[in-house]
Amino acid sequence: KKTNETKSHTRRLIVFLDAPLLPRSRDALLLDRGRRKTRTRAMKISSSSSSSSSSSSILVARPTTRTRTIRRHVSNVCDETYRRRKVAHRVSAISSSSKSDNSSNEKDDNDEQFAPTKEGEQNEVLQSTDEEKLGRAAQYMRELIKRQVRSNDLPRAGSLTDSTVLRRKGRLKEQDPLIEFMVEMHKTHTTEEVMQKVEGWINETLQFPKERRQFTRLHKMVPQVGYFFHSLPLTKALKEYDEFSHLTKRQYVLPNFAEIRHILNIAQVHVSAKNVRLVTFDADGTLYQDGKHFEDDNKMIDKIIQLMELGIHVAIVTAAGYPGQPEKFEERTRGLLDQFKKQKLPPSITKYFHVMGGECNYLLNLDGTYGLQFVSNEDWATVEQYGWREGKDLQAFLDRAEIFLTRYSRYLGVDCDVMRKEYAVGVIPTTDTIYENLEELALAAQAELSTSDIPFCAFNGGDDVFVD
């Protein structure tokens, strides 16, 4: 208030005593709820002096007993959250103020603690970090990202989503209800909590008989979840992956689809490594780029040979189907077959290599000249397969699929040519179209033919749509 006589000023400052910043939104909501319900008392402290021309007063909001109880509870929750996530907060503050004549040249100890690291010390830190012995999973992930940065000339830091191994075109090849559910859980759980809970739910599911697994907690939360053959050590896999990514230390960037899948894959490898007898690989988009072939310098060649030398069967499963034309399959795997021949692998090793074409319709093995040859259906096909492979039902199914693909592609405005094979039918666009239309065509075919008794798959190949 200003008066003409003393021109005194009265300043009032309201001070609120807040709890520390919380890392979780649910704790923040609890604190806000406590604030709204809190009753505060104000105590006015005034000081006056006869010789002073100005007076000041401070209003301090003091919390009640209920407020202090709520804040202690929230603080305990905050401390527990920090402990579980093992987040080491390092606060660095750089402040600048105007220089005054009476400023001191002395430095506070806290300023020295957060002072910038010298160049020599920084090099020592980086060198010690590089010399750390990481686990095999961490080393693989780090090398994977480095290769993608070099091969794609990325002008930024690499990410697992940049990997051609992880890059998938379209929703059909990218969806997984369990992984999506685990990603959503991170909105209310830490990564350690997510892995512990899902690992426990899987173990609980395995205790149920097969016919009653739909009544487990995991199946109720994720009805589309697949079948589990064994438990998965997700917490162990997270520790290995965390050596490379420091995932559990992140506060604001939640794990993405690719990262959760990597953790699941690491857990799967740990379980399968003891008793694995067969390893299958997709061809296009996995072993080599879509539409390409095996090259001599493909780094997967050595891995495949090592598996075969351990007595593990290796099969390349591809959607490409060339009935009666083994040379077509040889063109796709030429680089791999040439390495077999160059290294003169004996029949005791080459007998572990197979190619499955047309999804599951043609099996090929190596002959004595390192070429591919068809295996007779009588030697490998099951009785159930013969039940739907022969007869009029198969042709009726392919006719139905062809009619639907033709009509629906016309409905979407996609001009296509129809290709009919022994166990497959597909459409190939003859004019430019967008990828989403092909994806729609594949999903629609999958829904339309879902009532059929014949097992099938409908997929988007990137530039065509086939039903096998």
C-alpha positions as a Python dict, from the first residue, in 0.01 Angstrom:
ca = {
    (1, 'K'): (0, 0, 0),
    (2, 'K'): (131, 337, -92),
    (3, 'T'): (76, 652, 111),
    (4, 'N'): (169, 1006, 34),
    (5, 'E'): (347, 1060, 368),
    (6, 'T'): (582, 762, 406),
    (7, 'K'): (544, 602, 61),
    (8, 'S'): (583, 275, 247),
    (9, 'H'): (541, -55, 73),
    (10, 'T'): (395, -371, 212),
    (11, 'R'): (499, -690, 40),
    (12, 'R'): (340, -1022, 107),
    (13, 'L'): (504, -1352, 13),
    (14, 'I'): (318, -1680, 28),
    (15, 'V'): (547, -1981, 65),
    (16, 'F'): (426, -2332, -13),
    (17, 'L'): (622, -2631, 111),
    (18, 'D'): (606, -2887, -172),
    (19, 'A'): (703, -3251, -181),
    (20, 'P'): (986, -3358, -416),
    (21, 'L'): (916, -3405, -789),
    (22, 'L'): (771, -3750, -852),
    (23, 'P'): (877, -3978, -1134),
    (24, 'R'): (536, -4140, -1175),
    (25, 'S'): (209, -3976, -1278),
    (26, 'R'): (5, -4182, -1030),
    (27, 'D'): (207, -4040, -740),
    (28, 'A'): (166, -3691, -880),
    (29, 'L'): (-211, -3739, -889),
    (30, 'L'): (-202, -3850, -525),
    (31, 'L'): (-12, -3537, -429),
    (32, 'D'): (-255, -3313, -620),
    (33, 'R'): (-548, -3482, -447),
    (34, 'G'): (-384, -3417, -112),
    (35, 'R'): (-332, -3053, -198),
    (36, 'R'): (-695, -3002, -287),
    (37, 'K'): (-814, -3157, 40),
    (38, 'T'): (-564, -2979, 262),
    (39, 'R'): (-666, -2702, 495),
    (40, 'T'): (-390, -2450, 558),
    (41, 'R'): (-341, -2194, 828),
    (42, 'A'): (-171, -1865, 771),
    (43, 'M'): (44, -1695, 1028),
    (44, 'K'): (132, -1339, 972),
    (45, 'I'): (477, -1229, 1076),
    (46, 'S'): (526, -861, 1065),
    (47, 'S'): (818, -653, 1166),
    (48, 'S'): (814, -286, 1197),
    (49, 'S'): (1069, -24, 1281),
    (50, 'S'): (1014, 336, 1364),
    (51, 'S'): (1313, 443, 1162),
    (52, 'S'): (1216, 244, 853),
    (53, 'S'): (1010, 394, 579),
    (54, 'S'): (889, 59, 453),
    (55, 'S'): (735, -247, 615),
    (56, 'S'): (706, -604, 492),
    (57, 'S'): (495, -903, 592),
    (58, 'I'): (524, -1269, 502),
    (59, 'L'): (235, -1510, 488),
    (60, 'V'): (365, -1863, 544),
    (61, 'A'): (124, -2146, 464),
    (62, 'R'): (179, -2413, 725),
    (63, 'P'): (44, -2760, 659),
    (64, 'T'): (-192, -2934, 897),
    (65, 'T'): (-133, -3278, 1049),
    (66, 'R'): (-329, -3441, 762),
    (67, 'T'): (-113, -3260, 507),
    (68, 'R'): (209, -3377, 670),
    (69, 'T'): (81, -3735, 678),
    (70, 'I'): (-6, -3728, 307),
    (71, 'R'): (329, -3577, 218),
    (72, 'R'): (518, -3837, 422),
    (73, 'H'): (324, -4112, 242),
    (74, 'V'): (392, -3963, -100),
    (75, 'S'): (757, -3916, -12),
    (76, 'N'): (785, -4282, 90),
    (77, 'V'): (624, -4389, -237),
    (78, 'C'): (863, -4165, -426),
    (79, 'D'): (1167, -4307, -244),
    (80, 'E'): (1053, -4664, -305),
    (81, 'T'): (1001, -4593, -677),
    (82, 'Y'): (1345, -4443, -707),
    (83, 'R'): (1497, -4739, -524),
    (84, 'R'): (1337, -4996, -749),
    (85, 'R'): (1427, -4818, -1070),
    (86, 'K'): (1779, -4746, -940),
    (87, 'V'): (1775, -4404, -1094),
    (88, 'A'): (2082, -4203, -1010),
    (89, 'H'): (1989, -3841, -1054),
    (90, 'R'): (2276, -3616, -1138),
    (91, 'V'): (2185, -3254, -1119),
    (92, 'S'): (2400, -3001, -1295),
    (93, 'A'): (2303, -2638, -1275),
    (94, 'I'): (2476, -2356, -1450),
    (95, 'S'): (2373, -2015, -1325),
    (96, 'S'): (2500, -1678, -1424),
    (97, 'S'): (2438, -1352, -1247),
    (98, 'S'): (2550, -996, -1287),
    (99, 'K'): (2887, -920, -1132),
    (100, 'S'): (2899, -680, -837),
    (101, 'D'): (3186, -495, -670),
    (102, 'N'): (3161, -695, -347),
    (103, 'S'): (3145, -1042, -514),
    (104, 'S'): (3372, -1313, -372),
    (105, 'N'): (3625, -1515, -569),
    (106, 'E'): (3582, -1825, -353),
    (107, 'K'): (3405, -2132, -498),
    (108, 'D'): (3161, -2348, -314),
    (109, 'D'): (3226, -2718, -278),
    (110, 'N'): (2904, -2795, -463),
    (111, 'D'): (3022, -2595, -762),
    (112, 'E'): (3334, -2808, -779),
    (113, 'Q'): (3125, -3123, -762),
    (114, 'F'): (2924, -3035, -1073),
    (115, 'A'): (3204, -2858, -1258),
    (116, 'P'): (3257, -2962, -1623),
    (117, 'T'): (3491, -3257, -1668),
    (118, 'K'): (3833, -3174, -1802),
    (119, 'E'): (3931, -3307, -2143),
    (120, 'G'): (4190, -3551, -2008),
    (121, 'E'): (3951, -3684, -1743),
    (122, 'Q'): (3676, -3722, -2002),
    (123, 'N'): (3899, -3934, -2225),
    (124, 'E'): (3981, -4157, -1929),
    (125, 'V'): (3611, -4206, -1855),
    (126, 'L'): (3532, -4291, -2215),
    (127, 'Q'): (3825, -4529, -2235),
    (128, 'S'): (3722, -4709, -1919),
    (129, 'T'): (3368, -4742, -2050),
    (130, 'D'): (3484, -4896, -2377),
    (131, 'E'): (3701, -5143, -2190),
    (132, 'E'): (3414, -5279, -1985),
    (133, 'K'): (3338, -5640, -2053),
    (134, 'L'): (2980, -5663, -2172),
    (135, 'G'): (2770, -5976, -2207),
    (136, 'R'): (2730, -6145, -2542),
    (137, 'A'): (2379, -6010, -2586),
    (138, 'A'): (2496, -5653, -2515),
    (139, 'Q'): (2789, -5688, -2754),
    (140, 'Y'): (2560, -5817, -3026),
    (141, 'M'): (2311, -5532, -2984),
    (142, 'R'): (2586, -5269, -2990),
    (143, 'E'): (2741, -5415, -3304),
    (144, 'L'): (2399, -5447, -3466),
    (145, 'I'): (2329, -5075, -3430),
    (146, 'K'): (2680, -4979, -3544),
    (147, 'R'): (2634, -5178, -3864),
    (148, 'Q'): (2303, -5008, -3937),
    (149, 'V'): (2451, -4662, -3882),
    (150, 'R'): (2741, -4739, -4116),
    (151, 'S'): (2535, -4908, -4388),
    (152, 'N'): (2258, -4647, -4392),
    (153, 'D'): (2479, -4339, -4334),
    (154, 'L'): (2250, -4222, -4055),
    (155, 'P'): (2315, -3859, -3953),
    (156, 'R'): (2201, -3932, -3597),
    (157, 'A'): (2230, -4185, -3318),
    (158, 'G'): (2131, -4536, -3415),
    (159, 'S'): (1821, -4717, -3289),
    (160, 'L'): (1707, -5076, -3289),
    (161, 'T'): (1417, -4972, -3509),
    (162, 'D'): (1672, -4883, -3780),
    (163, 'S'): (1782, -5246, -3812),
    (164, 'T'): (1687, -5417, -4136),
    (165, 'V'): (1640, -5730, -3927),
    (166, 'L'): (1365, -5558, -3730),
    (167, 'R'): (1219, -5347, -4006),
    (168, 'R'): (886, -5491, -4112),
    (169, 'K'): (658, -5366, -4381),
    (170, 'G'): (303, -5351, -4264),
    (171, 'R'): (81, -5445, -3976),
    (172, 'L'): (61, -5817, -4055),
    (173, 'K'): (430, -5874, -3984),
    (174, 'E'): (450, -5633, -3691),
    (175, 'Q'): (163, -5718, -3461),
    (176, 'D'): (194, -5917, -3142),
    (177, 'P'): (-72, -5884, -2871),
    (178, 'L'): (161, -5982, -2586),
    (179, 'I'): (434, -5735, -2681),
    (180, 'E'): (181, -5456, -2727),
    (181, 'F'): (33, -5538, -2386),
    (182, 'M'): (379, -5523, -2225),
    (183, 'V'): (446, -5186, -2389),
    (184, 'E'): (120, -5050, -2246),
    (185, 'M'): (207, -5180, -1898),
    (186, 'H'): (499, -4937, -1885),
    (187, 'K'): (255, -4651, -1837),
    (188, 'T'): (196, -4772, -1480),
    (189, 'H'): (489, -5009, -1413),
    (190, 'T'): (865, -5003, -1428),
    (191, 'T'): (1041, -5232, -1673),
    (192, 'E'): (1153, -5463, -1392),
    (193, 'E'): (795, -5491, -1269),
    (194, 'V'): (667, -5567, -1618),
    (195, 'M'): (916, -5849, -1672),
    (196, 'Q'): (861, -5996, -1326),
    (197, 'K'): (483, -5997, -1363),
    (198, 'V'): (475, -6137, -1717),
    (199, 'E'): (728, -6406, -1624),
    (200, 'G'): (509, -6503, -1328),
    (201, 'W'): (193, -6507, -1541),
    (202, 'I'): (359, -6736, -1797),
    (203, 'N'): (468, -6975, -1521),
    (204, 'E'): (115, -6970, -1386),
    (205, 'T'): (-23, -7048, -1733),
    (206, 'L'): (206, -7347, -1771),
    (207, 'Q'): (57, -7500, -1454),
    (208, 'F'): (-284, -7525, -1621),
    (209, 'P'): (-386, -7806, -1858),
    (210, 'K'): (-390, -7712, -2225),
    (211, 'E'): (-768, -7717, -2246),
    (212, 'R'): (-804, -7475, -1951),
    (213, 'R'): (-536, -7218, -2027),
    (214, 'Q'): (-792, -6970, -2156),
    (215, 'F'): (-899, -6922, -1794),
    (216, 'T'): (-561, -6801, -1671),
    (217, 'R'): (-500, -6439, -1576),
    (218, 'L'): (-270, -6379, -1872),
    (219, 'H'): (-526, -6507, -2122),
    (220, 'K'): (-795, -6292, -1964),
    (221, 'M'): (-579, -5982, -2002),
    (222, 'V'): (-447, -6079, -2349),
    (223, 'P'): (-708, -6308, -2511),
    (224, 'Q'): (-506, -6332, -2836),
    (225, 'V'): (-187, -6450, -2666),
    (226, 'G'): (-23, -6752, -2826),
    (227, 'Y'): (72, -7091, -2688),
    (228, 'F'): (358, -7121, -2439),
    (229, 'F'): (580, -7429, -2446),
    (230, 'H'): (799, -7337, -2149),
    (231, 'S'): (880, -7058, -1905),
    (232, 'L'): (1076, -6750, -2015),
    (233, 'P'): (1349, -6594, -1794),
    (234, 'L'): (1250, -6236, -1875),
    (235, 'T'): (1422, -6076, -1574),
    (236, 'K'): (1751, -6242, -1668),
    (237, 'A'): (1711, -6131, -2029),
    (238, 'L'): (1637, -5775, -1916),
    (239, 'K'): (1963, -5762, -1719),
    (240, 'E'): (2160, -5870, -2023),
    (241, 'Y'): (1984, -5623, -2251),
    (242, 'D'): (2021, -5348, -1991),
    (243, 'E'): (2401, -5379, -2008),
    (244, 'F'): (2382, -5237, -2357),
    (245, 'S'): (2076, -5011, -2358),
    (246, 'H'): (2048, -4888, -1994),
    (247, 'L'): (1677, -4923, -2048),
    (248, 'T'): (1584, -4926, -1680),
    (249, 'K'): (1746, -4586, -1624),
    (250, 'R'): (1523, -4407, -1873),
    (251, 'Q'): (1245, -4200, -1718),
    (252, 'Y'): (1072, -4029, -2009),
    (253, 'V'): (1119, -4264, -2307),
    (254, 'L'): (926, -4587, -2265),
    (255, 'P'): (1047, -4913, -2424),
    (256, 'N'): (923, -4958, -2779),
    (257, 'F'): (797, -5263, -2963),
    (258, 'A'): (1140, -5363, -3097),
    (259, 'E'): (1307, -5344, -2755),
    (260, 'I'): (1046, -5561, -2584),
    (261, 'R'): (1074, -5814, -2865),
    (262, 'H'): (1453, -5824, -2823),
    (263, 'I'): (1416, -5902, -2453),
    (264, 'L'): (1170, -6180, -2531),
    (265, 'N'): (1406, -6318, -2797),
    (266, 'I'): (1699, -6324, -2554),
    (267, 'A'): (1486, -6513, -2301),
    (268, 'Q'): (1377, -6756, -2572),
    (269, 'V'): (1738, -6822, -2674),
    (270, 'H'): (1837, -6904, -2316),
    (271, 'V'): (1559, -7161, -2288),
    (272, 'S'): (1593, -7317, -2634),
    (273, 'A'): (1973, -7335, -2649),
    (274, 'K'): (1991, -7649, -2434),
    (275, 'N'): (1767, -7875, -2642),
    (276, 'V'): (1724, -7702, -2978),
    (277, 'R'): (1720, -7941, -3276),
    (278, 'L'): (1586, -7719, -3554),
    (279, 'V'): (1634, -7352, -3642),
    (280, 'T'): (1423, -7195, -3918),
    (281, 'F'): (1481, -6866, -4095),
    (282, 'D'): (1257, -6652, -4307),
    (283, 'A'): (1426, -6558, -4632),
    (284, 'D'): (1315, -6220, -4769),
    (285, 'G'): (1353, -5941, -4518),
    (286, 'T'): (1544, -6159, -4270),
    (287, 'L'): (1843, -6337, -4425),
    (288, 'Y'): (1855, -6087, -4710),
    (289, 'Q'): (1659, -5787, -4834),
    (290, 'D'): (1322, -5826, -5003),
    (291, 'G'): (1355, -5939, -5361),
    (292, 'K'): (1729, -6001, -5325),
    (293, 'H'): (1934, -6320, -5299),
    (294, 'F'): (2200, -6472, -5077),
    (295, 'E'): (2536, -6304, -5147),
    (296, 'D'): (2880, -6454, -5081),
    (297, 'D'): (2959, -6195, -4813),
    (298, 'N'): (2639, -6252, -4613),
    (299, 'K'): (2739, -6267, -4247),
    (300, 'M'): (2471, -6526, -4170),
    (301, 'I'): (2651, -6792, -4376),
    (302, 'D'): (2906, -6866, -4104),
    (303, 'K'): (2631, -6880, -3840),
    (304, 'I'): (2430, -7130, -4045),
    (305, 'I'): (2733, -7353, -4101),
    (306, 'Q'): (2818, -7343, -3729),
    (307, 'L'): (2467, -7461, -3641),
    (308, 'M'): (2492, -7745, -3893),
    (309, 'E'): (2830, -7850, -3753),
    (310, 'L'): (2667, -7876, -3409),
    (311, 'G'): (2414, -8122, -3548),
    (312, 'I'): (2126, -7871, -3555),
    (313, 'H'): (1893, -7876, -3854),
    (314, 'V'): (1869, -7544, -4040),
    (315, 'A'): (1573, -7470, -4267),
    (316, 'I'): (1504, -7165, -4483),
    (317, 'V'): (1128, -7119, -4502),
    (318, 'T'): (1009, -6900, -4788),
    (319, 'A'): (673, -6817, -4940),
    (320, 'A'): (820, -6859, -5288),
    (321, 'G'): (689, -7174, -5452),
    (322, 'Y'): (829, -7322, -5772),
    (323, 'P'): (683, -7673, -5820),
    (324, 'G'): (920, -7892, -6021),
    (325, 'Q'): (1182, -7615, -6051),
    (326, 'P'): (1458, -7663, -5793),
    (327, 'E'): (1686, -7428, -5989),
    (328, 'K'): (1456, -7141, -5891),
    (329, 'F'): (1522, -7210, -5525),
    (330, 'E'): (1896, -7242, -5598),
    (331, 'E'): (1899, -6891, -5743),
    (332, 'R'): (1763, -6755, -5416),
    (333, 'T'): (2030, -6930, -5206),
    (334, 'R'): (2319, -6925, -5455),
    (335, 'G'): (2565, -6746, -5225),
    (336, 'L'): (2501, -6994, -4943),
    (337, 'L'): (2528, -7301, -5167),
    (338, 'D'): (2853, -7172, -5318),
    (339, 'Q'): (3004, -7143, -4970),
    (340, 'F'): (2900, -7501, -4894),
    (341, 'K'): (3083, -7611, -5205),
    (342, 'K'): (3385, -7387, -5145),
    (343, 'Q'): (3433, -7523, -4793),
    (344, 'K'): (3371, -7880, -4916),
    (345, 'L'): (3123, -7961, -4644),
    (346, 'P'): (3079, -8338, -4611),
    (347, 'P'): (2738, -8508, -4642),
    (348, 'S'): (2741, -8560, -4265),
    (349, 'I'): (2707, -8180, -4234),
    (350, 'T'): (2499, -8089, -4542),
    (351, 'K'): (2226, -8334, -4439),
    (352, 'Y'): (2121, -8080, -4178),
    (353, 'F'): (2028, -7815, -4440),
    (354, 'H'): (1674, -7784, -4580),
    (355, 'V'): (1460, -7542, -4780),
    (356, 'M'): (1084, -7526, -4730),
    (357, 'G'): (905, -7352, -5018),
    (358, 'G'): (550, -7239, -5074),
    (359, 'E'): (517, -7179, -4698),
    (360, 'C'): (488, -7553, -4620),
    (361, 'N'): (427, -7729, -4952),
    (362, 'Y'): (771, -7815, -5093),
    (363, 'L'): (1069, -7960, -4909),
    (364, 'L'): (1418, -7958, -5065),
    (365, 'N'): (1750, -8103, -4951),
    (366, 'L'): (2107, -8089, -5080),
    (367, 'D'): (2229, -8346, -5332),
    (368, 'G'): (2584, -8468, -5387),
    (369, 'T'): (2675, -8166, -5606),
    (370, 'Y'): (2561, -7903, -5353),
    (371, 'G'): (2244, -7844, -5549),
    (372, 'L'): (1885, -7863, -5428),
    (373, 'Q'): (1648, -8152, -5494),
    (374, 'F'): (1283, -8207, -5404),
    (375, 'V'): (1199, -8455, -5130),
    (376, 'S'): (911, -8686, -5214),
    (377, 'N'): (590, -8605, -5029),
    (378, 'E'): (571, -8962, -4902),
    (379, 'D'): (895, -8907, -4710),
    (380, 'W'): (789, -8604, -4510),
    (381, 'A'): (421, -8499, -4550),
    (382, 'T'): (180, -8601, -4276),
    (383, 'V'): (-150, -8781, -4314),
    (384, 'E'): (-334, -8462, -4220),
    (385, 'Q'): (-163, -8277, -4507),
    (386, 'Y'): (-266, -8543, -4756),
    (387, 'G'): (-620, -8507, -4629),
    (388, 'W'): (-655, -8156, -4769),
    (389, 'R'): (-394, -8162, -5044),
    (390, 'E'): (-579, -8405, -5267),
    (391, 'G'): (-934, -8389, -5395),
    (392, 'K'): (-1184, -8129, -5503),
    (393, 'D'): (-1185, -7939, -5172),
    (394, 'L'): (-844, -7788, -5245),
    (395, 'Q'): (-940, -7664, -5589),
    (396, 'A'): (-1268, -7527, -5456),
    (397, 'F'): (-1078, -7336, -5190),
    (398, 'L'): (-835, -7186, -5445),
    (399, 'D'): (-1129, -7091, -5670),
    (400, 'R'): (-1298, -6914, -5380),
    (401, 'A'): (-976, -6730, -5292),
    (402, 'E'): (-918, -6626, -5653),
    (403, 'I'): (-1270, -6488, -5693),
    (404, 'F'): (-1242, -6286, -5373),
    (405, 'L'): (-897, -6145, -5449),
    (406, 'T'): (-1009, -6042, -5797),
    (407, 'R'): (-1329, -5875, -5683),
    (408, 'Y'): (-1181, -5699, -5381),
    (409, 'S'): (-883, -5567, -5574),
    (410, 'R'): (-1125, -5425, -5829),
    (411, 'Y'): (-1324, -5271, -5542),
    (412, 'L'): (-1005, -5104, -5412),
    (413, 'G'): (-919, -4976, -5760),
    (414, 'V'): (-610, -5196, -5794),
    (415, 'D'): (-552, -5341, -6141),
    (416, 'C'): (-402, -5686, -6096),
    (417, 'D'): (-299, -5999, -6280),
    (418, 'V'): (-393, -6333, -6127),
    (419, 'M'): (-128, -6602, -6074),
    (420, 'R'): (-254, -6952, -5999),
    (421, 'K'): (-17, -7221, -5867),
    (422, 'E'): (-50, -7578, -5746),
    (423, 'Y'): (-121, -7483, -5384),
    (424, 'A'): (-152, -7105, -5404),
    (425, 'V'): (-324, -6818, -5582),
    (426, 'G'): (-231, -6450, -5581),
    (427, 'V'): (-275, -6113, -5745),
    (428, 'I'): (6, -5894, -5878),
    (429, 'P'): (-69, -5521, -5936),
    (430, 'T'): (-8, -5404, -6291),
    (431, 'T'): (-27, -5033, -6208),
    (432, 'D'): (104, -4818, -5927),
    (433, 'T'): (-74, -4861, -5597),
    (434, 'I'): (-11, -4789, -5231),
    (435, 'Y'): (107, -5041, -4976),
    (436, 'E'): (-196, -4995, -4750),
    (437, 'N'): (-429, -5124, -5023),
    (438, 'L'): (-228, -5446, -5046),
    (439, 'E'): (-240, -5475, -4669),
    (440, 'E'): (-617, -5429, -4677),
    (441, 'L'): (-646, -5694, -4946),
    (442, 'A'): (-449, -5948, -4743),
    (443, 'L'): (-645, -5884, -4421),
    (444, 'A'): (-977, -5901, -4605),
    (445, 'A'): (-881, -6233, -4764),
    (446, 'Q'): (-779, -6368, -4425),
    (447, 'A'): (-1119, -6277, -4282),
    (448, 'E'): (-1317, -6400, -4582),
    (449, 'L'): (-1153, -6743, -4591),
    (450, 'S'): (-1141, -6795, -4214),
    (451, 'T'): (-1438, -7036, -4226),
    (452, 'S'): (-1251, -7280, -4451),
    (453, 'D'): (-1148, -7623, -4324),
    (454, 'I'): (-822, -7607, -4519),
    (455, 'P'): (-531, -7442, -4334),
    (456, 'F'): (-398, -7141, -4521),
    (457, 'C'): (-219, -6811, -4485),
    (458, 'A'): (-287, -6482, -4662),
    (459, 'F'): (4, -6238, -4672),
    (460, 'N'): (119, -5915, -4828),
    (461, 'G'): (448, -5971, -5008),
    (462, 'G'): (518, -5602, -5060),
    (463, 'D'): (427, -5596, -5429),
    (464, 'D'): (174, -5879, -5440),
    (465, 'V'): (-83, -6060, -5226),
    (466, 'F'): (-97, -6440, -5209),
    (467, 'V'): (-307, -6705, -5040),
    (468, 'D'): (-118, -7032, -4983),
}
